[in-house]
Amino acid sequence: MTFKDIDFKTDMVTVNKTVKHLNVDGVFQPVVTKAKTEASKRKVPLLGEIKPMLQEHINRVRQLNRVLTIRGDFLLFPSEAGVYREHSNFLQAYKRLCDRLDIETGRTIHSLRHTYCTILARRGVSLLDASRLMGHSNVSVTAKVYSHVNNDDKKNAVQKLAAYFA
């Protein structure tokens, strides 16, 4: 994600690309490609609580990389060298963060998307709206997460009922 992907006036984040680490001429390196599907290209509202944290982060990135300009062509989450992070380094940092926050092991980066979708479901966001926010090309993909949440909610409801009769 680059600075130009965030519009602070409309509080929207543009999702329109992906980074893959590929073997190019014998060297693994980041390659920026277009989003996987048309549905993957989207604008996602920026939460009000996140905005000041993101602005503070951007200021830190600018200070660390004084050569960067405000034209929008710099990475928001660069390595210390100001380039894309290597996949393995990113995963190690993610694991350290999970450990520090006492998040159970086995969590993947993809589980963050699952959690996002689960929270949307629990807060009553429609399946169609959640699918658009997630960038799913088909609501059936989103429905798999929603059905999981609904089944868990049903089990919890029955357990509460059982506790009532105990």
C-alpha positions in Angstrom: 0.0 0.0 0.0 1.3 3.4 -0.9 0.4 6.9 0.5 -1.6 7.6 -2.6 -4.0 4.7 -1.8 -5.4 6.6 1.1 -7.8 9.6 0.7 -7.9 11.4 4.0 -10.6 13.8 2.6 -13.1 11.0 1.9 -11.6 8.6 4.5 -11.3 5.9 1.9 -8.6 3.3 1.3 -8.2 2.1 -2.3 -7.4 -1.6 -2.7 -6.2 -2.2 -6.3 -3.0 -4.2 -6.2 -1.2 -7.1 -4.6 2.5 -7.9 -3.9 3.8 -11.4 -4.7 7.3 -12.5 -3.9 8.4 -14.3 -7.1 11.6 -15.8 -8.4 12.8 -13.4 -11.0 16.1 -14.5 -12.7 17.0 -16.6 -9.6 16.3 -13.9 -7.1 13.1 -13.8 -5.0 11.8 -10.2 -5.1 8.5 -8.4 -4.7 6.4 -8.0 -7.8 3.4 -5.6 -7.7 0.5 -6.9 -9.7 -3.1 -5.8 -10.3 -5.7 -7.0 -7.9 -6.7 -10.6 -8.4 -10.3 -10.0 -9.6 -12.4 -7.0 -10.5 -14.2 -7.4 -7.2 -10.9 -7.2 -5.4 -10.5 -3.7 -6.6 -12.4 -1.6 -4.1 -12.6 1.4 -1.8 -12.9 0.6 1.9 -13.9 3.2 4.4 -11.2 4.2 6.9 -12.4 3.8 10.5 -12.3 7.1 12.4 -10.3 5.5 15.2 -7.6 4.3 12.8 -7.2 7.7 11.0 -5.0 9.4 13.6 -2.9 6.3 14.1 -2.4 6.0 10.4 -1.4 9.7 10.1 1.0 9.3 12.9 2.5 6.2 11.2 2.9 8.1 7.9 4.7 10.9 9.7 7.1 8.3 11.3 7.7 6.7 7.8 8.5 10.2 6.4 10.9 10.9 9.2 12.7 7.6 8.8 12.9 8.1 5.0 13.5 11.8 4.6 14.1 11.3 0.9 10.5 10.3 0.3 8.2 12.8 -1.2 4.5 13.4 -0.5 3.6 12.7 -4.1 2.2 9.4 -3.0 4.8 7.1 -4.4 6.2 5.8 -1.1 5.2 2.6 0.8 3.2 2.9 3.9 4.7 -0.1 5.6 8.3 -0.4 4.2 11.2 -2.3 5.4 14.0 -0.3 7.2 15.5 0.1 3.8 12.3 1.7 2.5 11.4 -1.1 0.2 8.8 -4.0 0.3 9.4 -6.3 3.2 10.5 -9.8 2.5 7.6 -12.3 3.0 9.5 -14.3 5.7 10.5 -11.1 7.6 6.9 -9.9 7.5 5.6 -13.3 8.9 8.2 -13.3 11.6 7.2 -9.8 12.7 3.5 -10.9 12.6 4.3 -13.9 14.8 6.2 -11.7 17.3 3.2 -9.4 17.4 0.8 -12.3 18.0 3.1 -13.6 20.8 3.2 -10.2 22.4 -0.6 -9.9 22.3 -1.0 -13.5 23.6 -2.9 -14.5 20.4 -3.0 -18.2 20.2 -0.5 -19.9 17.8 -1.5 -21.0 14.4 -2.9 -17.7 13.4 -2.2 -16.6 9.8 -2.3 -13.3 8.0 -5.4 -14.7 6.3 -7.1 -15.2 9.7 -7.2 -11.4 10.0 -9.5 -11.3 7.0 -11.6 -14.1 8.5 -11.8 -12.1 11.8 -12.8 -8.9 10.0 -15.6 -10.8 8.2 -16.7 -12.5 11.4 -17.0 -9.2 13.2 -19.0 -7.8 10.3 -21.4 -10.8 10.6 -21.7 -10.5 14.4 -22.5 -6.8 14.0 -25.3 -7.5 11.6 -23.7 -6.2 8.4 -25.5 -7.7 5.4 -23.9 -10.5 3.4 -23.7 -8.4 0.3 -22.1 -5.4 2.0 -19.5 -7.7 3.8 -18.8 -9.4 0.4 -18.1 -6.0 -1.2 -15.9 -4.9 1.7 -13.9 -8.1 1.6 -13.5 -7.9 -2.2 -15.0 -11.3 -2.8 -16.0 -12.0 -6.4 -18.9 -14.1 -5.2 -21.1 -13.8 -2.1 -20.9 -17.5 -1.6 -17.3 -17.1 -0.4 -18.4 -14.6 2.2 -21.4 -16.8 3.1 -19.0 -19.6 4.2 -17.7 -17.3 6.9 -21.1 -16.0 7.8 -22.6 -19.6 8.1 -19.8 -20.5 10.4 -20.6 -17.5 12.6 -24.3 -18.2 12.5 -23.7 -21.8 13.6 -21.5 -20.7 16.5 -24.1 -18.2 17.5 -26.8 -20.9 17.4 -24.6 -23.2 19.6 -24.0 -20.3 22.1 -27.7 -19.6 22.2 -28.6 -23.2 23.0 -25.9 -23.3 25.7 -27.4 -20.2 27.3 -30.8 -21.9 27.2 -29.3 -25.0 28.8 -27.8 -22.9 31.5 -31.2 -21.4 32.2 -32.6 -24.9 33.0 -29.6 -26.0 35.1 
